[in-house]
Amino acid sequence: MAVKFAHTFMYSTITAAAAAALFYALSSVRMVVLEAYTVNDTYLGSMFVLLLALIIGLAMWPMVLEKGK
């Protein structure tokens, strides 16, 4: 039975947002400690993590959801 794309996209988006928020929180602390990183580094790094986690999530979540059935 095929997993619906809406469920896959929803789980992938939630996972990606959580990963990006974690990256943002950790890199913000790092930016305060080390002055080598700028605000732009933190923002662009968070966007990169968001997109990468979204792509990986769209590939992985169908397998996880299919095993749950």
C-alpha positions as MATLAB code, in Angstrom:
seq = 'MAVKFAHTFMYSTITAAAAAALFYALSSVRMVVLEAYTVNDTYLGSMFVLLLALIIGLAMWPMVLEKGK';
ca = [
       0.000    0.000    0.000;
       1.421    3.350   -0.998;
       1.971    6.103    1.525;
       0.228    9.364    0.698;
       2.497   12.219   -0.322;
       0.752   14.634    2.063;
       1.703   12.508    5.082;
       5.259   12.103    3.865;
       5.627   15.831    3.205;
       4.129   16.749    6.587;
       6.460   14.459    8.555;
       9.432   15.518    6.461;
       8.685   19.218    6.968;
       8.304   18.815   10.736;
      11.560   16.856   10.947;
      13.404   19.385    8.773;
      12.105   22.329   10.802;
      13.223   20.664   14.030;
      16.693   19.985   12.589;
      16.999   23.581   11.334;
      15.880   24.987   14.696;
      18.415   22.814   16.505;
      21.152   23.938   14.114;
      20.143   27.582   14.561;
      20.190   27.317   18.341;
      23.571   25.609   18.432;
      25.145   27.923   15.865;
      23.805   31.024   17.651;
      25.591   29.948   20.808;
      28.710   29.252   18.770;
      28.436   32.660   17.079;
      28.460   34.412   20.475;
      31.472   32.402   21.709;
      33.534   32.662   18.517;
      33.481   35.911   16.620;
      34.525   34.152   13.405;
      30.884   33.389   12.513;
      28.425   36.072   11.440;
      24.653   36.261   11.540;
      24.564   35.486    7.816;
      26.496   32.270    8.421;
      23.887   31.213   10.941;
      20.914   32.093    8.712;
      22.323   30.492    5.564;
      23.499   27.426    7.454;
      20.014   26.992    8.899;
      18.467   27.248    5.438;
      20.948   24.700    4.092;
      20.133   22.284    6.930;
      16.405   22.844    6.356;
      16.602   22.037    2.647;
      18.938   19.094    3.115;
      16.807   17.605    5.896;
      13.678   18.093    3.781;
      15.202   16.212    0.847;
      16.485   13.400    3.043;
      13.168   13.240    4.896;
      11.225   12.935    1.643;
      13.404    9.957    0.773;
      13.310    8.269    4.194;
       9.811    8.868    5.597;
       7.935    6.697    3.046;
       9.958    3.680    4.157;
       9.350    4.438    7.840;
       5.625    4.995    7.342;
       5.286    1.859    5.211;
       6.891   -0.307    7.925;
       4.440    1.056   10.491;
       1.463   -0.405    8.610;
];
